[in-house]
Amino acid sequence: MKLWGGRFTKPTNQLVDDYTASIKFDKKLAAYDIQGSQAHVKMLKKCGIIPEDEADLIADGLQAVAAKIETDQVALHEAHEDIHMNVEHLLTAEIGPVGGKLHTGRSRNDQVALDMRLYLRDVVVELVQLLTDVQHALYKQAEQNMDTILPGYTHLQRAQPVSFAHHMLAYVFMFQRDAERLMDSWKRINQMPLGAGALAGTTFPIDREFVANALHFDGICANSLDAVSDRDFVVEFLADASMIAMHLSRLCEEMVQWSSAEFNFIELDDAFSTGSSMMPQKKNPDVAELVRGKTGRVYGNLTGMLTMLKGLPLAYNKDMQEDKEGMFDTAETLRGALALFAPMIETMQVNREVMYRAVKQDYSNATDLADYLTDKGLTFRESHEVVGEIVLQCINKNKYLLDLSLNEFQHFSEVIEADIFDALKPEAVVDARKASGGTATQSVREQLQKTAALLKENAYWRQSKGNIR
C-alpha cells in the first residue's frame, strides 16, 4: 500500500503509477531531501514534538540512507512515486516504524518546494563561478590583444574598426549582467517554505525559524498558500538562464563566422573542434554550433514553465510536477556549455594579420573622414555627402580611401590636407574614440580595470554563498 492508501479501496492502475511517478527525474533531489529532513527532525526534537531518542534514531537513519543512495547500494522505485516517499520507505526499512514520524508537521507540498530551493541555491553558485571562468578567459584574450584591430559590424556590414580587446570585453559585460541577475535571484530563492504544510500550515507547534537558520535561509515564506504554490523562483532562474544562453549563442555565432575560410579571423583549438566523416579537410566549430543550438531548449523550458503555471488556482496542483525536468535540463545544459566555453576561448588562436588586412580593405574609416571634414568647418551633413561621393568614386575605381592621393581627396574638398593619411590609419581611427566606453586604448584599459574589480566581487560573492553549502 502507498503511504496515502488508507482512504482507497483498491490500488491505482499501473498505467497511472507509470504516468504520475516522478522518481525518474526528482531523484536528483535526494541529497537535498535528506538535508531538509535532517533539519526538520532536529526541529521536531527541539520543540518536543517527537522524543529525543526517536529523533536521534531518525537522524542517524537518514545519514545511513544518504550514504546508501550516494553509493548506489539501494534502488529507488516508481512504486513509491517520488524522492520523498522513497527516502521515507528506505528510512523505515533502516530503523523501523519510527521512521514514519519524520513526516510529522509537513507535507510533500512544502517538502518539494524546499528541495527545489536548496537545489537552485547550489546551481546559482556554480553557474556564477562558471560565468566568471568564461569572463576570465575573455579578459585574458582582451589583455593579449590590446593592439589587435578588426572590423566592427552593424547589419553584418563593415562599419568601423575596433580593437579585438574591446570586442571581447563587450561579452565580459554581458556575462557580468547575467552573473548579477543570478546573484540577485538568491534573495528570492533563499526563503524557507517548510512548515507551510499542504497549504494551510500545521497544528503542531513547530519552529520554522529554527529550520530556516539550520539550512542557512535568509527568512521564511510568509504565507503558507504562497509557499507551496510559488514557482516564481524557478521561472526567474529559467529566464536568467535564457539570457545566458542567448549571450552564449551570440558569441558562438561570431566564432562560427570568424573561423570560416571567408573570415579566417580565428582558429579554434583542435580539442574543441570536430571533423567530417566524408570530407577529410574539414575542421568544424561543432562545440560553438551545439551551444548555439541548445539555446532553443533553454527557451523552451522557460516557455513550458510559464505555460504550466499560467492557469493554476491556489495551492498545489499535480501540474506542478512539471516544474522540475525543465529546471534540471536547463541547469545541466548551461553547466555543460559554460564549462566548455572557458577553455575554448582561452585556446582560441587570433589571426591578427588577417583582421588587420580586412580593416585596410574596406571603407570603415569613412566616418573618420567625415569627422575630419567637420573639424575643418563643414557641417556634418555636408561632410557626410562629400564622403559618400568619395566612397562611390573609390568603389568605381576599385580603390580604398588610403589608396587616394592628396589631389584626389582635394578634388572633393579643398580643406583636406596631408594629415588626412595619418587620420585614416586603422590605429588612429580606433584610438580616436577616447570617450568612456569607447574602443580607444585608454578606454579599453579602463574597461579591463573595471572588469578585474567585477571578477573579484563575483568571486567574493560565490565564496560567501558557497560556504553555506
C-alpha positions in Angstrom: 0.0 0.0 0.0 1.1 3.6 -0.7 1.6 5.8 2.3 -1.6 7.7 1.4 -3.5 4.5 0.6 -5.7 4.3 3.7 -8.6 6.2 2.0 -8.6 3.9 -1.1 -10.2 0.5 -1.6 -8.0 -0.7 -4.5 -4.6 0.1 -5.9 -4.1 2.6 -8.7 -3.9 1.4 -12.2 -0.3 0.5 -13.2 -0.6 3.0 -16.1 -1.4 5.7 -13.6 1.6 4.8 -11.5 3.8 4.8 -14.5 2.4 8.2 -15.7 2.4 10.0 -12.4 5.6 8.8 -10.8 8.4 11.4 -10.7 11.2 9.4 -9.2 12.9 9.1 -12.7 13.9 12.7 -12.5 13.3 14.0 -9.0 15.9 11.5 -7.7 18.3 14.4 -8.4 16.9 16.0 -5.2 17.8 13.1 -3.0 20.6 14.8 -1.1 18.6 18.0 -0.7 15.5 16.0 0.5 17.7 14.4 3.2 19.3 17.7 4.1 15.9 19.2 4.6 14.7 16.2 6.6 17.7 16.4 8.9 16.9 20.0 9.8 13.2 19.1 10.2 13.8 16.3 12.6 16.2 18.5 14.7 13.3 21.0 14.9 10.8 18.2 15.9 13.2 17.2 18.7 13.9 20.7 19.8 10.1 21.5 20.0 9.4 18.3 21.9 7.1 17.1 19.1 8.8 13.7 19.0 11.0 12.1 21.7 14.7 12.9 21.6 15.8 9.2 21.3 13.5 8.7 18.3 14.7 12.0 16.7 18.3 10.9 17.1 17.4 7.5 15.6 15.8 9.1 12.6 18.8 11.5 12.1 21.2 8.5 12.2 18.9 6.6 9.8 18.8 9.5 7.4 22.6 9.6 7.4 22.7 5.9 6.6 20.1 6.3 3.8 22.1 9.2 2.3 25.2 7.1 2.2 23.5 4.2 0.5 21.8 6.4 -2.1 25.1 8.1 -2.9 26.9 4.8 -3.4 24.0 3.1 -5.3 23.5 0.5 -2.6 19.7 0.9 -2.7 17.2 1.2 -5.5 14.7 3.9 -5.9 11.3 2.6 -7.0 8.5 4.1 -9.1 6.0 2.3 -6.8 7.0 4.9 -4.2 6.2 7.7 -6.6 8.8 10.4 -5.7 12.0 11.0 -3.9 10.2 12.0 -0.7 8.3 8.7 -0.4 11.4 6.7 -1.5 13.5 8.3 1.3 10.8 7.6 3.8 10.5 3.9 2.8 14.3 3.5 2.9 14.4 5.2 6.3 11.6 2.9 7.7 13.4 -0.1 6.3 16.6 1.1 8.0 15.2 1.9 11.5 11.7 0.5 11.6 8.2 2.1 12.1 9.6 5.1 14.0 10.8 6.4 10.6 7.1 7.3 9.9 7.4 10.1 12.5 9.7 12.1 10.2 6.8 13.4 8.2 5.1 14.9 11.3 4.2 18.6 10.7 5.0 18.7 7.0 3.6 17.7 3.5 5.2 16.7 0.3 4.0 20.1 -1.0 6.2 22.1 1.3 8.9 19.5 1.2 9.4 19.6 -2.6 9.4 23.4 -2.6 12.2 23.3 0.0 14.2 20.7 -2.0 14.0 22.8 -5.2 15.1 25.9 -3.4 18.1 24.1 -1.9 19.0 22.7 -5.3 18.8 26.0 -7.1 20.9 27.7 -4.4 23.8 25.3 -5.4 23.1 25.7 -9.1 23.2 29.5 -8.9 26.6 29.4 -7.0 28.0 27.0 -9.5 26.8 29.0 -12.6 28.2 32.3 -11.2 31.6 30.5 -10.9 31.4 29.1 -14.4 30.3 32.5 -15.8 33.3 34.1 -14.0 35.6 31.5 -15.6 34.3 32.4 -19.0 34.8 36.1 -18.2 38.4 35.4 -17.1 39.1 33.7 -20.4 37.7 36.6 -22.4 39.6 39.0 -20.2 42.9 37.2 -21.0 42.2 37.4 -24.7 41.5 41.1 -24.3 44.7 41.6 -22.4 46.7 39.8 -25.1 45.0 41.7 -28.0 45.1 45.3 -27.0 46.7 46.2 -30.3 44.7 43.8 -32.5 42.3 45.6 -34.8 39.3 44.0 -36.6 36.3 45.3 -38.5 33.3 46.2 -36.4 30.0 45.5 -38.0 26.4 46.8 -38.0 23.8 45.0 -40.1 26.7 42.5 -40.7 28.3 45.1 -42.9 31.7 46.7 -42.2 31.1 49.7 -40.0 34.1 51.0 -38.0 37.3 49.3 -36.9 37.5 48.3 -33.2 40.1 46.7 -31.1 39.7 42.9 -30.5 40.1 43.6 -26.8 37.1 45.9 -26.9 35.1 43.3 -28.7 35.9 40.6 -26.1 35.1 42.9 -23.3 31.6 43.5 -24.7 30.9 39.9 -23.8 32.5 40.2 -20.4 30.0 42.9 -19.5 27.1 40.8 -21.0 28.1 37.9 -18.8 28.5 40.2 -15.8 24.9 41.2 -16.1 24.0 37.5 -16.3 26.0 36.8 -13.1 24.4 39.8 -11.3 20.9 38.6 -12.3 21.7 35.1 -10.8 23.2 36.7 -7.6 20.2 38.9 -7.2 17.8 36.0 -7.6 19.4 34.4 -4.5 17.3 36.6 -2.1 14.1 35.2 -3.7 15.3 31.6 -3.8 16.6 31.7 -0.3 13.3 31.8 1.5 12.3 28.7 3.5 8.8 27.2 2.7 8.9 24.2 5.1 6.1 24.4 7.7 3.5 25.6 5.2 2.1 22.0 5.2 -0.1 21.1 2.3 -1.4 24.6 2.0 -2.6 26.0 5.4 0.2 25.4 7.9 0.2 22.7 10.6 -1.3 22.3 14.1 2.0 21.1 15.5 4.0 23.7 17.5 6.8 23.8 15.0 9.6 26.4 14.8 10.1 27.4 11.2 12.8 30.0 12.0 14.9 27.2 13.6 14.7 25.2 10.4 15.5 28.3 8.3 18.6 29.0 10.3 19.7 25.4 10.3 19.5 25.4 6.5 21.0 28.9 6.1 17.9 30.5 4.6 17.5 34.3 4.9 14.0 34.0 6.1 10.7 32.1 5.8 8.0 32.2 3.2 5.4 34.5 4.9 2.2 32.9 3.5 1.6 29.1 3.5 -0.5 29.1 0.3 2.1 31.1 -1.5 4.9 28.9 0.0 3.7 25.7 -1.6 2.4 27.1 -4.9 5.2 29.6 -5.6 7.5 28.7 -8.5 8.4 32.2 -9.4 12.0 31.5 -8.3 12.2 28.7 -10.9 10.7 30.9 -13.6 13.2 33.6 -12.7 16.1 31.1 -12.9 14.9 29.9 -16.3 14.6 33.5 -17.5 18.1 34.3 -16.3 19.4 31.1 -17.9 17.7 32.1 -21.2 19.6 35.3 -21.1 22.9 33.5 -20.5 22.1 31.1 -23.4 21.3 34.0 -25.7 24.6 35.7 -24.9 26.5 32.4 -25.4 24.7 31.9 -28.7 25.6 35.4 -30.0 29.3 34.7 -29.2 29.0 31.3 -30.8 27.6 32.8 -34.0 30.6 35.1 -34.2 33.0 32.3 -33.5 31.4 30.2 -36.3 31.7 33.1 -38.7 35.2 34.1 -37.7 36.6 30.6 -38.0 35.3 30.2 -41.6 37.6 30.5 -44.6 35.8 33.6 -45.6 36.7 35.4 -42.4 39.7 33.4 -41.0 39.8 35.8 -38.1 40.3 33.0 -35.5 41.1 29.3 -35.4 39.6 27.1 -32.7 41.8 24.6 -31.0 41.6 21.1 -32.3 40.4 20.0 -28.8 37.2 22.0 -29.3 36.6 21.1 -33.0 35.4 18.1 -34.9 35.9 16.7 -38.4 33.8 15.3 -41.2 33.1 11.6 -41.8 33.3 12.3 -45.5 35.4 15.4 -46.2 38.9 14.9 -44.7 39.8 18.6 -44.9 37.0 19.8 -42.7 37.5 21.3 -39.2 34.1 22.1 -37.8 33.3 24.5 -34.9 30.8 21.9 -33.6 31.0 23.0 -29.9 30.1 26.5 -30.7 27.3 25.3 -33.1 25.8 23.0 -30.5 25.9 25.6 -27.7 24.1 27.9 -30.2 21.6 25.1 -31.0 20.9 24.3 -27.3 19.7 27.8 -26.7 16.3 26.7 -28.1 15.8 24.0 -25.4 16.6 26.6 -22.7 14.0 28.9 -24.1 11.6 26.0 -24.4 11.9 25.2 -20.7 11.1 28.7 -19.8 8.1 28.8 -22.0 6.9 25.4 -20.7 7.1 26.5 -17.1 5.2 29.8 -17.7 2.6 27.9 -19.7 2.2 25.3 -17.0 1.7 27.8 -14.3 -0.5 30.4 -16.0 -3.9 28.9 -15.2 -3.3 27.2 -11.9 -5.5 28.0 -8.9 -4.0 28.0 -5.4 -2.5 26.0 -4.0 -0.6 22.9 -5.1 -1.8 21.1 -8.3 -0.3 18.0 -9.9 0.6 20.0 -12.9 3.4 21.4 -10.8 5.2 18.1 -11.1 6.3 19.5 -14.4 8.3 22.2 -12.6 11.5 20.1 -12.2 12.5 18.4 -15.5 12.9 21.7 -17.3 14.8 23.2 -14.4 17.2 20.2 -14.2 17.6 20.2 -18.0 18.4 23.9 -18.1 20.9 23.6 -15.3 22.7 20.7 -17.0 22.7 22.4 -20.4 24.2 25.6 -19.0 26.7 23.8 -16.8 28.0 21.8 -19.8 28.1 24.9 -22.2 29.9 27.2 -19.7 32.4 24.5 -18.6 33.4 24.1 -22.3 33.5 27.8 -23.1 36.3 29.0 -20.9 39.0 26.6 -22.3 37.6 27.1 -25.8 38.1 30.8 -25.5 41.5 30.5 -23.8 42.9 28.3 -26.5 41.4 30.2 -29.4 44.1 31.5 -31.9 43.6 35.1 -33.0 44.8 35.8 -36.6 45.8 39.4 -36.1 47.3 39.9 -39.5 44.1 38.7 -41.3 42.0 41.0 -39.1 44.2 44.0 -39.8 44.3 43.3 -43.5 40.5 43.2 -43.6 40.3 46.6 -41.9 42.6 48.1 -44.5 40.4 46.7 -47.3 37.2 48.4 -46.5 35.6 51.8 -46.0 35.2 51.6 -42.2 37.3 54.7 -41.8 34.8 56.8 -43.8 33.2 58.2 -40.6 36.5 59.5 -39.5 36.9 61.3 -42.9 33.5 62.9 -42.2 34.6 63.9 -38.7 37.8 65.3 -40.2 35.8 67.5 -42.6 33.5 68.6 -39.8 36.5 69.6 -37.8 37.7 71.7 -40.8 34.4 73.7 -40.8 31.9 71.8 -42.8 28.6 70.8 -41.2 28.3 67.1 -40.6 25.6 66.7 -43.2 27.9 68.4 -45.8 30.7 66.2 -44.7 28.5 63.1 -44.9 27.6 63.9 -48.5 31.2 64.6 -49.6 32.5 61.4 -48.1 29.7 59.5 -49.8 30.8 60.8 -53.1 34.4 59.9 -52.3 33.5 56.4 -51.4 31.4 56.0 -54.5 34.4 57.0 -56.7 36.6 54.6 -54.8 34.2 51.8 -55.4 34.1 52.6 -59.1 37.9 52.7 -59.3 38.4 49.7 -57.1 40.3 51.7 -54.5 40.1 52.3 -50.8 40.3 55.7 -49.1 44.0 55.4 -48.2 44.8 54.5 -51.8 43.7 58.0 -52.9 46.3 60.8 -53.5 46.0 64.1 -51.8 45.0 65.7 -55.2 42.2 63.1 -55.5 41.0 64.0 -52.0 41.2 67.7 -52.7 39.1 67.3 -55.8 36.2 66.7 -53.5 37.1 69.3 -50.8 39.9 71.8 -50.6 40.0 71.7 -46.8 41.6 68.2 -46.9 45.3 68.4 -46.1 48.2 65.9 -45.9 47.4 64.9 -42.3 44.4 63.0 -43.7 46.6 60.0 -44.3 47.5 59.7 -40.6 43.9 60.3 -39.5 42.6 57.5 -41.6 45.0 54.8 -40.5 43.2 52.0 -38.6 45.3 52.6 -35.4 44.3 56.3 -35.5 40.7 55.5 -36.2 40.5 53.1 -33.3 42.4 55.4 -30.9 40.4 58.5 -31.7 37.4 57.0 -29.9 38.6 58.1 -26.4 35.2 58.7 -24.8 34.5 56.5 -21.8 33.3 53.1 -23.0 34.9 53.5 -26.5 37.4 51.4 -28.3 40.5 53.6 -27.8 43.4 52.1 -26.0 42.9 54.2 -22.8 39.2 53.4 -22.7 39.9 49.7 -23.1 42.5 49.8 -20.3 39.8 51.4 -18.1 37.4 48.6 -19.0 40.0 46.0 -18.1 40.4 47.6 -14.7 36.7 47.6 -14.1 36.5 44.0 -15.3 39.2 42.9 -12.8 37.3 44.5 -10.0 34.0 42.9 -11.0 35.5 39.5 -11.2 36.9 39.9 -7.7 33.4 40.8 -6.5 31.9 37.8 -8.2 34.5 35.5 -6.6 33.8 37.0 -3.1 30.0 36.5 -3.5 30.5 32.9 -4.7 32.8 32.2 -1.8 30.4 33.7 0.8 27.4 31.8 -0.6 29.3 28.6 -1.3 30.4 28.4 2.4 26.8 27.6 3.5 26.5 24.5 1.3 
